[in-house]
Amino acid sequence: MQNAVRLTEPTPIYSSSNDHWDPIISLREHGRHVLTSVEMTMSNLCNMRCEHCAVGDTLVMSEPAKLPLDQMLRRLDEVEHLKTISITGGEPTFSSRTVKEYIIPLLKYARSRGLSSQINSNITLDYSRYEEIAPYLDVMHISFNYTNSDDFHEIGFAKSGHPVPKETAARMYERMIDNARRLSDGGLFVSAESMINYRTYNKMPEIHKLILEMGCKRHEVHPMYPSAFAADLPVITPAQMRDAVNDLLDSRDPSVWMLFGTLPFYYCNEDAEDRKLLQRLASERLVTVRNDPDGRNRLNVNLFTGDVFVTDFSDVPAFGNIGTDKLDELFGRWLAHPLARSVDCHCPAAACCGPNLLVKDMYYRDVDFGTRQAML
Ligand code: SF4
């Protein structure tokens, strides 16, 4: 590993007590859900084919032209309460042209408007690509579900359609770890996300340790739900999920921020074990539970078509296009949609504003959340 070079000043505005992506903050501030976050799908190219990839069925070998950046910026300008932008893919940095012509100008726009920014990347490409972005970026979000390069090989190329040699995967794994360390040492906020699934649920403490060794400032944990591309993967039970979270809390480093999201447990659940876990999470130092942003304070824009979605991986079809519609108006239209209404509940005392759509579909299909109340 090379010596650390200061890439960016650590962002002072972003901390566990001020998570700009959590919709509960804007809900408290405005008394209703407002659009504060826009995610842009910037690439359908990727050098990996992960088993769990939420957008795996959209990945291609070559992709069409994107909409002019100016068109996107004009639509962002109109969003009255915008606080954050997120850039996602594929691997958004796969093409260096996209980095120069779209990603860096967008990040500079965010800085000039005082917005927080995030990129979702696998950081397995050459370090120089990330070094270019780092001075303008607030959160580099990576996936990390591995205990060694063999896990990375099995998971990261499960859907590649042709055999990828172990040695190739091992080199990429080392580069990813080296890049994460260098970016962290240079002052960038690297947040590593692990998914609780059939492979990882009994390995979370080991994964956590490796994430800390890379110098990440945050460990983000989400259960994995079967989206279209990953629909055939085995599902673990809620009890196994609870055990995985408890194991992690028992073994974690309490000086590092842990963010849990899209958990399938709510304070209105009859099962006392669910509520006990939520109480434990609420009482732990530097542990936060983020409400689901998708469709609550965030929309997704596909930069190739201009189509607007509730998330980049849901089966819900596009409900507008930035070619003809303002994002705030589309957000209002989404809130009136029966699907949005089906998860639109709010229990202020529990700091909860309802389940994620995939979670509702998987575990609570017949539940009317509008009739439930948190039991505290
Ligand atoms: S906001 Fe909805 S999901 Fe959360 S505790 Fe209340 S009723 Fe349950």
Boltz pocket constraint, residues with backbone or C-beta under 6 A from the ligand:
constraints:
  - pocket:
      binder: B
      contacts: [[A, 266], [A, 267], [A, 268], [A, 269], [A, 345], [A, 346], [A, 347], [A, 350], [A, 352], [A, 353], [A, 354], [A, 355], [A, 369], [A, 372], [A, 373], [A, 374]]
      max_distance: 6.0
